[in-house]
């Protein structure tokens, strides 16, 4: 899951990992691998959310600038 990864696919995989860990059926080594994968997915999702948040802030700033420029012309 690298090039085809999206926020949605990462969250879905995290849910699978959580279900597997909650089942109590994972052996010790599998548990360690699942936790490592989960940490990497959480990091990826946090980065995606940060990028979206930044994009929204930039759009709001552009909208504010446009309103201020338009208000100065009236």
N, C-alpha and C positions, 0 to 999 in steps of 0.2 A: 504494500500500500504506500506508494510514493507519488508517482506522477498523477495518478487518478484520485488522490486524496482530496477530499473536500471537508469542510467543517461538519457537514451532515454525516458523511461516512465515518469520520473520526468519532463523532458522538455515538453513532450506532455501534461501532466497535467497542467503545468504552462501556456501553450498556451490556454488551456480550461478556466483556471481561468481568464486570461487576457481578453479573448473574453466575458466572463460573466460580468466582471467588466465594460468593454467598452460598453456593451449593455445598461447599465443604468437600467436594469430590476431587479437587485439584491436589496433586501431590506437591511436596515441598519445592522441588525444582520448577515445576510448572507454575506454582504460585509466584516464585521469584521472577520468572519470565513474564508472567502476566502483569505483575506490578511494574516491572521496568517498561513494558510496552504501554501500560496505562499512564505512567508518568510522562512518557514521550508524547502521547496523544493529548494529555492535558496541556502540556506546554504548547503544542501546535494549536490547539483550540484557543488558548489564551492569546497567542499571537494573532490569530485570525480575528478575534473579537477586538483586540487593540487596533488592528488595521481598519476595521469597519468603523470603530469609534472615531478614529482620527479622520477618516474620510467624511463622516457626518459633521464633525466639527469644522472641517474645511468648507463644506457646502454651506453651513450656517454662516460662516465668516463671509463667503462670497455673496450670499444673499444680503447680509447686512451692508456690505460695501455697495452693492447695487442699489439698495434702498437709500443709502446716504447720498450716493451720486444723483439719484433721481430726485430726491428732496432738495438738493442744491440747485436744480435746474428749474424748479417751479417758481 
